[in-house]
């Protein structure tokens, strides 16, 4: 802690800044958190948020972070957890000029499916719910993160399985469309804001937690649902 405080003072030109270290999966950070983070800084200009990205499970005994965001079921007894956005799975693709996309889930058999290696079973879960057993849920292109698979979909390389809350802007602005109306809600398996239960919560962390709850409440995933 002494090293951190010394560094903060040096970076702040002698003024002791209040620093909050948050870690998040890259896709959630880029697609949901960063577009809203300026709102926190406007409310709390004296708190510096240092955001890092990793898909590894949170480990507060090894990492110098105050809190983090993680995808899972939220059943982590040693952590204080706060449920964030719904985890609704929806196929998405770029609009096709002069051509129609798949109208029924079974037609996905002739499409290139785009996968995130971090969520490799999501296509299988959605296709089962859609009643399309004839589609190979694991064929197609595979990318390290959802962030990459979403970009591939925007560029017209195939149909990605998206977490709806993370592509809402692309859907609203027409870069992506949902060819089907079915959204598979994963329920408790979603994103959580988590911090260690054994630590006293700082004023900075409490402020960020309250802001995050307000940001979640204000967010909307009402977007166009068909080609």
C-alpha positions as CSV (number, residue, x, y, z in Angstrom):
1,X,0.0,0.0,0.0
2,X,2.8,2.4,0.8
3,X,4.3,2.0,-2.7
4,X,0.8,2.5,-4.3
5,X,0.3,5.7,-2.3
6,X,3.8,7.0,-3.1
7,X,3.2,6.4,-6.8
8,X,-0.2,8.0,-6.7
9,X,1.2,11.1,-5.1
10,X,4.0,11.3,-7.7
11,X,1.5,10.9,-10.6
12,X,-0.8,13.5,-9.1
13,X,1.9,16.1,-8.9
14,X,1.9,16.0,-5.1
15,X,-1.8,15.9,-4.7
16,X,-2.9,12.6,-3.2
17,X,-5.4,11.1,-5.6
18,X,-7.9,8.5,-4.6
19,X,-7.4,5.5,-6.9
20,X,-9.9,2.6,-7.6
21,X,-8.5,-0.4,-9.4
22,X,-11.1,-2.4,-11.3
23,X,-10.6,-5.4,-13.6
24,X,-13.1,-6.6,-16.2
25,X,-13.3,-9.0,-19.1
26,X,-12.2,-7.1,-22.2
27,X,-15.5,-7.5,-24.1
28,X,-17.6,-6.2,-21.2
29,X,-15.1,-3.3,-20.6
30,X,-15.1,-2.2,-24.2
31,X,-18.8,-2.8,-25.0
32,X,-20.5,-1.8,-21.8
33,X,-18.4,-0.2,-19.1
34,X,-16.1,2.2,-20.9
35,X,-18.9,4.0,-22.8
36,X,-20.5,4.8,-19.4
37,X,-17.4,5.4,-17.3
38,X,-17.2,9.1,-18.1
39,X,-20.4,9.5,-16.1
40,X,-18.7,8.2,-13.0
41,X,-15.8,10.6,-13.4
42,X,-18.3,13.5,-13.8
43,X,-19.9,12.6,-10.5
44,X,-16.6,11.8,-8.7
45,X,-13.8,13.8,-10.2
46,X,-11.5,13.1,-7.3
47,X,-11.5,9.3,-7.9
48,X,-9.2,7.9,-10.5
49,X,-10.5,4.6,-11.9
50,X,-7.7,2.3,-13.2
51,X,-9.3,-0.3,-15.5
52,X,-7.5,-3.4,-16.6
53,X,-8.8,-6.3,-18.6
54,X,-8.4,-10.1,-18.3
55,X,-10.6,-13.2,-18.8
56,X,-9.0,-15.0,-15.9
57,X,-11.0,-15.7,-12.7
58,X,-10.7,-12.9,-10.1
59,X,-8.0,-13.6,-7.5
60,X,-7.9,-10.9,-4.9
61,X,-5.1,-12.7,-3.0
62,X,-2.7,-12.3,-5.9
63,X,-3.9,-9.1,-7.7
64,X,-3.7,-5.5,-6.7
65,X,-7.3,-4.7,-7.5
66,X,-10.2,-3.4,-5.4
67,X,-13.0,-5.1,-7.3
68,X,-13.7,-6.8,-10.6
69,X,-16.3,-8.0,-13.1
70,X,-16.7,-11.6,-13.8
71,X,-19.0,-13.9,-15.8
72,X,-20.4,-16.8,-13.9
73,X,-23.2,-18.0,-11.6
74,X,-22.5,-15.5,-8.8
75,X,-22.2,-18.2,-6.2
76,X,-18.8,-17.1,-4.7
77,X,-19.1,-17.2,-0.9
78,X,-16.0,-15.2,-0.2
79,X,-17.1,-12.3,-2.5
80,X,-19.7,-9.6,-2.3
81,X,-21.5,-9.8,-5.6
82,X,-23.8,-7.4,-7.5
83,X,-25.6,-8.7,-10.5
84,X,-25.2,-6.6,-13.6
85,X,-26.8,-6.9,-17.1
86,X,-29.0,-9.8,-18.2
87,X,-27.1,-12.4,-20.2
88,X,-29.4,-12.9,-23.1
89,X,-28.0,-14.9,-26.0
90,X,-29.0,-13.8,-29.5
91,X,-27.6,-14.5,-33.0
92,X,-26.5,-11.3,-34.8
93,X,-25.2,-10.5,-38.2
94,X,-24.5,-7.6,-40.5
95,X,-27.5,-6.5,-42.7
96,X,-27.3,-7.8,-46.2
97,X,-28.0,-5.4,-49.0
98,X,-30.2,-7.0,-51.7
99,X,-30.3,-10.4,-49.9
100,X,-32.2,-12.0,-47.1
101,X,-30.6,-13.7,-44.2
102,X,-31.8,-16.9,-42.5
103,X,-35.4,-16.8,-41.6
104,X,-35.5,-20.1,-39.6
105,X,-32.9,-21.4,-37.2
106,X,-32.4,-24.6,-39.3
107,X,-31.1,-22.4,-42.1
108,X,-28.1,-21.6,-40.0
109,X,-26.7,-24.9,-41.3
110,X,-25.6,-23.0,-44.4
111,X,-24.2,-20.0,-42.6
112,X,-20.7,-19.4,-41.1
113,X,-21.1,-19.4,-37.3
114,X,-18.8,-17.1,-35.4
115,X,-17.7,-18.3,-31.9
116,X,-16.0,-16.9,-28.9
117,X,-13.6,-19.4,-27.4
118,X,-14.5,-17.9,-24.0
119,X,-18.1,-19.0,-24.5
120,X,-17.7,-22.0,-26.8
121,X,-21.0,-23.7,-25.8
122,X,-23.3,-20.7,-26.4
123,X,-24.3,-21.6,-29.9
124,X,-25.2,-25.2,-28.7
125,X,-27.3,-23.7,-25.9
126,X,-29.2,-21.4,-28.2
127,X,-29.7,-23.9,-31.0
128,X,-31.1,-26.4,-28.5
129,X,-33.6,-23.8,-27.2
130,X,-34.5,-22.9,-30.8
131,X,-35.2,-26.5,-31.8
132,X,-32.5,-26.8,-34.5
133,X,-30.7,-30.1,-33.8
134,X,-29.6,-30.4,-37.4
135,X,-27.2,-27.4,-37.2
136,X,-23.6,-28.2,-36.1
137,X,-23.2,-25.9,-33.2
138,X,-19.4,-25.9,-33.3
139,X,-18.7,-25.3,-37.0
140,X,-17.4,-22.0,-38.3
141,X,-14.8,-19.4,-37.2
142,X,-13.5,-19.2,-33.7
143,X,-12.1,-16.2,-32.0
144,X,-10.3,-15.7,-28.6
145,X,-12.9,-13.2,-27.3
146,X,-16.5,-12.1,-28.0
147,X,-15.1,-8.7,-28.9
148,X,-13.4,-10.3,-32.0
149,X,-16.4,-12.3,-33.0
150,X,-18.7,-9.3,-32.8
151,X,-16.3,-7.3,-35.0
152,X,-16.2,-10.2,-37.5
153,X,-20.0,-10.1,-37.6
154,X,-20.1,-6.4,-38.2
155,X,-17.8,-6.9,-41.2
156,X,-20.1,-9.5,-42.6
157,X,-18.1,-12.7,-42.0
158,X,-20.9,-14.7,-40.5
159,X,-23.4,-14.9,-37.7
160,X,-22.2,-14.4,-34.1
161,X,-23.7,-15.6,-30.9
162,X,-23.9,-12.4,-28.9
163,X,-24.8,-11.3,-25.4
164,X,-27.5,-8.8,-26.3
165,X,-26.6,-6.2,-23.7
166,X,-23.1,-6.0,-25.2
167,X,-24.2,-5.3,-28.8
168,X,-27.2,-3.0,-28.1
169,X,-25.5,0.0,-29.7
170,X,-24.7,-1.9,-32.9
171,X,-28.2,-3.1,-33.1
172,X,-29.7,0.3,-32.4
173,X,-27.5,1.9,-35.1
174,X,-28.0,-0.8,-37.7
175,X,-24.5,-2.3,-37.9
176,X,-25.9,-5.6,-36.7
177,X,-29.4,-7.1,-36.9
178,X,-31.0,-10.1,-35.1
179,X,-32.5,-12.5,-37.7
180,X,-34.6,-14.3,-35.0
181,X,-36.7,-13.2,-32.2
182,X,-35.5,-15.8,-29.7
183,X,-33.3,-14.5,-26.9
184,X,-32.1,-17.2,-24.5
185,X,-31.8,-15.7,-21.0
186,X,-29.1,-17.5,-19.0
187,X,-30.6,-16.4,-15.8
188,X,-28.1,-16.2,-12.9
189,X,-25.2,-17.0,-15.3
190,X,-24.3,-13.5,-16.2
191,X,-21.9,-10.7,-15.3
192,X,-21.3,-9.7,-11.6
193,X,-19.4,-6.9,-9.9
194,X,-17.4,-8.6,-7.1
195,X,-15.2,-7.5,-4.2
196,X,-13.6,-9.4,-1.3
197,X,-16.0,-10.0,1.6
198,X,-13.1,-9.9,4.2
199,X,-12.1,-6.3,3.3
200,X,-13.7,-3.2,4.6
201,X,-15.3,-1.3,1.7
202,X,-13.6,2.0,0.9
203,X,-15.6,5.2,0.2
204,X,-14.4,5.0,-3.4
205,X,-15.6,1.5,-3.9
206,X,-18.9,2.2,-2.3
207,X,-19.4,5.2,-4.6
208,X,-18.5,3.1,-7.7
209,X,-20.9,0.3,-6.6
210,X,-23.8,2.8,-6.3
211,X,-23.0,4.4,-9.6
212,X,-22.8,1.0,-11.3
213,X,-26.2,0.0,-9.9
214,X,-27.7,3.3,-11.3
215,X,-26.0,2.7,-14.7
216,X,-27.4,-0.9,-14.9
217,X,-30.9,0.4,-14.1
218,X,-30.6,3.1,-16.7
219,X,-29.3,0.8,-19.5
220,X,-31.7,-0.5,-22.1
221,X,-31.5,-3.4,-24.5
222,X,-34.6,-2.5,-26.5
223,X,-33.4,-2.8,-30.0
224,X,-34.6,-4.0,-33.5
225,X,-35.3,-7.7,-33.4
226,X,-35.5,-8.7,-37.0
227,X,-33.9,-8.2,-40.4
